[in-house]
Amino acid sequence: MRLCKSLIAIFLALISNCLSAQDTLWIVRGEWTHIPDSVQAIRFNSSADWSGINATLSRASDESTSLVVVNTDSLSHTWKLHVDEEEEWAIEAFDTLTFEIPALPIGTYLFGLTDEIGHVLGASGQLQVGLGVEFPLFHWNLGDWSMQRMASANMGVPVAWEEPYVPEQFTINERTYPATVDDPEALVAMSLGDTCWISIANHGFMDHVFHFHGFHVTMVSSTHHPERVGWSKDTVPIRMGEGLVVQLVANQMGMYPVHNHNLIAVTNAGFYPGGMITQIHVMP
């Protein structure tokens, strides 16, 4: 069995070299240690090497491209790009899928595994289309996590979806506060007078609401509420499964918190402060 796995790993490495000219995502299982309670998880990584942080994809707007997805897991999974009613694609264990990404307008779109194990164990990321061109870009992948659900999924036990959902961990880019402020993609660092965009994707199992201290942000795009484009708010709701982009203008100096308005979501297993908290730093 070990020899077989070694040969598979070598084969996948050869695939990586052959596909280096294309964007490739790797489905990888490993130990997620970015939260207080480490647990087995599944991620989309940019190579066959494990990382607890999901990879992010970037595309030009209105341009169709292809994506290669390599499944290094011993289980088959289903993949989906969440755009309208796009179909799901099956990826067998240790197999490879080439997926055509359609031309899309500017915005943030979610992708991920939709089978129960892959979804619960957190294989999900964001596709950024036409972003980071005009203004500097930051991104937040939002996640909420039930250790009981993840343990059940790892043991192959069906998740009891009818039971109350009580997540213990809440993350930005698969990290909990205070580690979020060490993440250059989550910490919004700007100079006075500059403008940035923030790409946000809610991969969790519940809605979230973010409050920006000191600033109003303007909605640039939303997969769920396009009618909100142009709104300027200091508190932004993000629906489950929604991708959105907001614009922030650094019109005053200082350090300002940004946090989830749900009290439990700013804790680590009930201990405050933690969870979905990051900061805005505006310098001269």
ChimeraX attribute file (.defattr): number of C-alpha atoms within 10 A of each C-alpha:
attribute: neighborCount
match mode: 1-to-1
recipient: residues
	/A:1	6
	/A:2	7
	/A:3	8
	/A:4	9
	/A:5	13
	/A:6	11
	/A:7	12
	/A:8	14
	/A:9	15
	/A:10	12
	/A:11	12
	/A:12	21
	/A:13	15
	/A:14	11
	/A:15	14
	/A:16	21
	/A:17	9
	/A:18	10
	/A:19	12
	/A:20	9
	/A:21	8
	/A:22	12
	/A:23	15
	/A:24	23
	/A:25	24
	/A:26	24
	/A:27	29
	/A:28	24
	/A:29	24
	/A:30	15
	/A:31	13
	/A:32	21
	/A:33	15
	/A:34	17
	/A:35	19
	/A:36	12
	/A:37	12
	/A:38	11
	/A:39	17
	/A:40	16
	/A:41	24
	/A:42	28
	/A:43	27
	/A:44	29
	/A:45	24
	/A:46	21
	/A:47	17
	/A:48	20
	/A:49	13
	/A:50	19
	/A:51	20
	/A:52	24
	/A:53	22
	/A:54	25
	/A:55	19
	/A:56	18
	/A:57	19
	/A:58	14
	/A:59	17
	/A:60	17
	/A:61	16
	/A:62	13
	/A:63	13
	/A:64	12
	/A:65	14
	/A:66	13
	/A:67	15
	/A:68	17
	/A:69	21
	/A:70	26
	/A:71	24
	/A:72	22
	/A:73	17
	/A:74	13
	/A:75	12
	/A:76	16
	/A:77	21
	/A:78	18
	/A:79	22
	/A:80	19
	/A:81	24
	/A:82	19
	/A:83	14
	/A:84	7
	/A:85	8
	/A:86	10
	/A:87	12
	/A:88	16
	/A:89	16
	/A:90	17
	/A:91	20
	/A:92	17
	/A:93	15
	/A:94	18
	/A:95	15
	/A:96	20
	/A:97	17
	/A:98	13
	/A:99	15
	/A:100	12
	/A:101	15
	/A:102	15
	/A:103	14
	/A:104	18
	/A:105	13
	/A:106	18
	/A:107	21
	/A:108	26
	/A:109	26
	/A:110	25
	/A:111	21
	/A:112	23
	/A:113	27
	/A:114	20
	/A:115	15
	/A:116	14
	/A:117	26
	/A:118	25
	/A:119	23
	/A:120	26
	/A:121	24
	/A:122	26
	/A:123	26
	/A:124	30
	/A:125	27
	/A:126	26
	/A:127	22
	/A:128	27
	/A:129	21
	/A:130	18
	/A:131	22
	/A:132	16
	/A:133	8
	/A:134	10
	/A:135	13
	/A:136	14
	/A:137	18
	/A:138	19
	/A:139	22
	/A:140	22
	/A:141	25
	/A:142	23
	/A:143	27
	/A:144	25
	/A:145	21
	/A:146	17
	/A:147	19
	/A:148	15
	/A:149	21
	/A:150	22
	/A:151	17
	/A:152	15
	/A:153	20
	/A:154	18
	/A:155	10
	/A:156	11
	/A:157	12
	/A:158	12
	/A:159	16
	/A:160	11
	/A:161	8
	/A:162	6
	/A:163	7
	/A:164	7
	/A:165	14
	/A:166	13
	/A:167	21
	/A:168	19
	/A:169	26
	/A:170	28
	/A:171	27
	/A:172	27
	/A:173	25
	/A:174	24
	/A:175	29
	/A:176	26
	/A:177	22
	/A:178	15
	/A:179	20
	/A:180	24
	/A:181	18
	/A:182	12
	/A:183	14
	/A:184	11
	/A:185	18
	/A:186	23
	/A:187	21
	/A:188	24
	/A:189	17
	/A:190	19
	/A:191	15
	/A:192	16
	/A:193	13
	/A:194	14
	/A:195	16
	/A:196	20
	/A:197	23
	/A:198	25
	/A:199	28
	/A:200	26
	/A:201	32
	/A:202	26
	/A:203	25
	/A:204	23
	/A:205	17
	/A:206	14
	/A:207	16
	/A:208	20
	/A:209	14
	/A:210	17
	/A:211	20
	/A:212	21
	/A:213	15
	/A:214	16
	/A:215	19
	/A:216	19
	/A:217	22
	/A:218	20
	/A:219	23
	/A:220	20
	/A:221	22
	/A:222	23
	/A:223	19
	/A:224	14
	/A:225	14
	/A:226	12
	/A:227	10
	/A:228	13
	/A:229	15
	/A:230	14
	/A:231	13
	/A:232	17
	/A:233	15
	/A:234	14
	/A:235	18
	/A:236	20
	/A:237	14
	/A:238	21
	/A:239	21
	/A:240	17
	/A:241	19
	/A:242	21
	/A:243	26
	/A:244	25
	/A:245	26
	/A:246	23
	/A:247	20
	/A:248	20
	/A:249	18
	/A:250	22
	/A:251	13
	/A:252	15
	/A:253	16
	/A:254	12
	/A:255	15
	/A:256	16
	/A:257	14
	/A:258	21
	/A:259	22
	/A:260	21
	/A:261	18
	/A:262	14
	/A:263	13
	/A:264	21
	/A:265	27
	/A:266	23
	/A:267	21
	/A:268	23
	/A:269	20
	/A:270	15
	/A:271	11
	/A:272	13
	/A:273	16
	/A:274	24
	/A:275	32
	/A:276	32
	/A:277	28
	/A:278	25
	/A:279	18
	/A:280	23
	/A:281	17
	/A:282	20
	/A:283	15
	/A:284	9
